[in-house]
Amino acid sequence: MKVLMISDVYFPRVNGVSTSIQTFRRELAGLGHQVDLIAPEYPGVPSSENGVTRVSSRYVPFDPEDRMMRSAGVRALMPRLRDENYDLVHIQTPFVAHYRGIEIADALAVPRVESYHTFFEEYLFHYVPLLPRAILRGLSRRFSRTQCNRMNALIVPSSAMRDKLAEYGISVPMHVIPTGIPVSQFAGGDRGAFRRKHGIPEDRPVLLFVGRVAYEKNIDFLVRALRLALTQNPHLLLIIAGEGPALESLKKLTEKSGLRDNVLFVGYLDRQGALQDCYRAADAFVFASRTETQGLVLLEAMALGVPVISTAVMGTRDVVGPRRGALVPQDDEADFAAHIVTLMNNPGLRARLSGEARVYVREWHADTLARRLAAAWQEVIATRDTLSGAAALSAGAA
């Protein structure tokens, strides 16, 4: 198959969408499919990635990490796209990419699918605080319903997200296909090197969060749970690896809570080097997002043998629900803290969960899930061809 993807975000912007696109493109190429990508340019960052076309972009107010593609730049690609004989357009994000992706699919007379990556219902109020939460929830549901029902099918990363979208009144076929993890790429990491670099004693218990430091990630919950856990284990250290709009707020919270010596911010880390060292340096990975549609970082931690402590809300439910390699506390800071203390005080439990995690994560291998995505694409194409053929026969009969 030859597929065109279009997205409002891609590397060097680090987030789950970028990771998902990169992972699927790499695995699908290995299966013999060509997947080209249209994505925004980022100032000062040259792009030479094969099959990626960068479109001129502009600054997004209040969100300096992101860029907005210029519609004219996407439309200028149309003559070239007409000659490429694509079988399908796969839209990855709901902004400029959504509308121009529909336009491209219509112009090429091919079906269109879209991945639903972001749980907007629980996301928007963090960034639009002037409107009541109930109004924002209603707007996000209507926005999603309108956009999604214009697709031939949706790709959703978890069963919880599929069920929520069905509640919205979305009626197009939905395929639950999470992003897989290239397990073989998570086999390195140097625990000692990371700890020495940051002056962390080998015997100090370390908790880790990796991800965008954004309000919807609920990292302040982890900080408050840490404060409760410190009453029983005063040497705990929480490492926060990532950057984002909530960083300064979190730093102020740690200072106000008297946790300066118990929280370490290390920023973004290279995925093929320092990040794996960071994972290895941790005794447990902690996560409490209420908006996650999947939770790739949970799988990354598991692949490196790091036990997980995570709530099971929305997309994380599919990952940690089986309780293999993970402890699953209630969505409550005191219960979360109790699970931290239990795991940190029990080396045998940590060893058991570490072994479970390494075995369990193989079920999420990127190759397997890429095959499922390719099969979903084929189904969409076949269904459209069948419907088109039936319509043509009906017209001929008339």
C-alpha angles and dihedrals in degrees: 000000000000113000133179117213123193126191139172089218138041139143135337078047102080116216142109094277092056091047092048093051093047093047096049094044092052095047095043091051087055088054091054100261124129113224116180122189136211112201139155126276117244118212115258094003115110117209124209099156112141114251095012119118115195120211125203112263143187138222118278113222115241092007110075093172094065136061132206117226116232110244092217089057092055093046090051088066093060099095090054093044091054089062095051099075097221119189097207144359117230114198116202105185137033103234129068089337091058097054097039090044090057089047092051094046091051092048091050093041093231131129122264132216130181134206115226103215105157130061095217094177090071096030111057100063090066089062103031101045095160094074123069114260093238091056092049090049091053092047093049092050093050091045091052094044092051094047099042096048089060090066129088087226143344131232110213124184099219143023090241091058091048091052092048092050090050088056088056090060097255107159106179119104113279124205117199103219117151121199110267127222125238092232095190090061091060099064102098135064132126113231095186096047093055093046093048092048091055098037095247114153114236093241097048112113109240130197120193138205119185123186147070109326094231132141094246090059089072093224092152086066088059092049092052091046089051091054090055093047091051090069087071101027109029095179097064117130124198115203117201112198113190144050135241148121096305095054098099092043091053092048089053090049092053091049093047090048093051092244100126091122094044102052125061122190112202103169125218115343130201108265095220097047129008095028092058089047087053093051090050091050091060127089092201139008115226127202135166108163115151095194102050115129091196121341109229093181090065089060092045091054091047092050088059092048097254113146114235131224108191142148115241102234124143112321096005088065091076092050102044100023094095088055092225111147090354145085114217115205125184119268088267128108096223093050091045090052091050090055090050091054092046093052096043092050095049116065091176092057091049091052092049094049091046091056092045091050094054091052096041096051091063087074087065096054113154094229092058094049093045088057089053091052092050089050090051090051090051090051092051092049093047093047092050092047090050092049092046091050092049091049091051092050090049091051091048092050090051 
